[in-house]
Amino acid sequence: MCYSLYLSTDSPADLRVYNTDLVRFQKAEDYEYKSAFIINLLEFPHRWFVGSKSGCSCTFRHLEATELWFGAPEDWYEEGQVNLDATEQLYDVIVRLLRSGQRVDCIDSWAGTEPRDIKTLPVLVDAVPREAFRLFENYRFVFDQ
């Protein structure tokens, strides 16, 4: 396991209805390799592990740091189509929840991360185009419109 992505929301909806071959929602407490400290850093009561095609969360777009910020795929930084598609599908679910009046946050963490290593980043989805969205390692995203 490398990356783990956890999402929380105040929506009681079962996010498994959004499962595809590329994005898999599973209740965080049911996830076999759950990280209790990561789950406890999430703000909202309904918590989900978000897996990707790889089973863990590795098959999403990730960057180690925020210096490159959000950005559309570039020829010089090769990303697989599966990663691009999975990340766009994740973005769609987040936006759908926000547009229905729900609150959402998520944490993208690398295996072995300590709680003190997690930084918080407010994200206005209306300012981040779908194709530019990506995750930053060891960041808690707090989403708004």
N, C-alpha and C positions, 0 to 999 in steps of 0.2 A: 504494500500500500504506500502511496506517495501523497496524493492530495485527498483531503476530505472536505466536502462541502455540506454545510448544514444551513437550513433556512428556517426562519420562524415567521409566523404571521398571527394576527388576531382572528383570522378567518377559521371557523370550525369545519370548513369544507374538506372533504377527503381529496387531497392533491393527487392521489393515485389515478384519478380520472384523466390526468394529463400525461400519464406514462406512455412512452413511445419506445422504439428500439434504441434511441439515443439518450433519453433522459428518463430516469427512474426515481420516483419519490417513494420513500419508505419511512414510516414513523420512526423518529430518532431513537426512541426507547426500544424499538424492535431490531435495530441494526446491530448485527453481531459484533462489529468492531467499534462501537460507539466510544466517543471521547466525552466523558462526563463534564470536564471543565469547559470544553468548547460549547457543549449544549447549554451549560449554565451561563455563558456569556451572551446568549441570545436573549432578546428583549421580550418576545411575545410568547403566549402560552402554547401555541400549536407548533410543534417542532418536528422537522423532517430532515432525514439524510437524503441528499440528492446524488444519486449515482449516475454514471454515464455508461456508455457502451462497454467500457472496460470492467464494469462492476463497481470499482471504486469511483472516484471523481476525476480521474486523470484525463478523460477524453473531453475536456472543455478547454477553452482558450484560457491560458494562465500566463501571467508575467510575475517575475520575482519581485519587482518593485514598480512604483508608480511613475517613474521618470518619463516613460513613453506614453503614459496616460491611456485613455481610451483611443482606439484607432482602428480603422478598417484594415483588413489584411494587406500586407505589403509583400512584394515579390522577394525582397531580400530576407524576410523572416518567414520561412516555410511553415505553414500550418496545414494540417490535413483537413480535407473537406468534412470529415466526420466531426472534427473538433469545432469547425465553423458552424455546421448545422446544429449540433447539440447545444452550443452556446446561444444561438439564436432562438432555439426552442425554449431554453431556460428563460431567456429575456422575455419571450412572449408570455410565459406564465406569470412572471413577476409583474409585468405591465398589466395583465388581465386582473390580477389581484388588486393592484393599486387603483385601477380605473373603476373597480367595483366598490371602492371606499375602504379597502383593507390596508393594514400596515404590514410592512415586510422588512426583514433584515436577513442577512446571511453572512456566514463566515467561511472563507476559503483558507484552509490551513494545510501546512505540510506536516507529515508524520514527525512526531517528536517535538512539536512546537510547544513552548511554555506559554502560560497565560499572559505573562508580561510582554510577550512578543506580538500580541494581537493589537493592531491599531484600528481606529474607527475612521471611516470615510463616508461622509454624506454623498449620496448620488441622486441627482435629479434626472430621472429617466427621459424626460422630455428634451434634455440637453445632450443625451447620448443616443445616437442613431443605433438601430438594431445591429447593423453590421460592424459597428465599432465597439460594442460591448465585449468586455473580457473581465476575467477575475484577477485579482492581485493577491499573491500569496501572503497569508497571515494578516489579512484585512477583514474587518467586519464592515460590510456595506449596510448603510441605513438608507433605504430607498424612499423617495418622494417623487411627486410629479413635477 
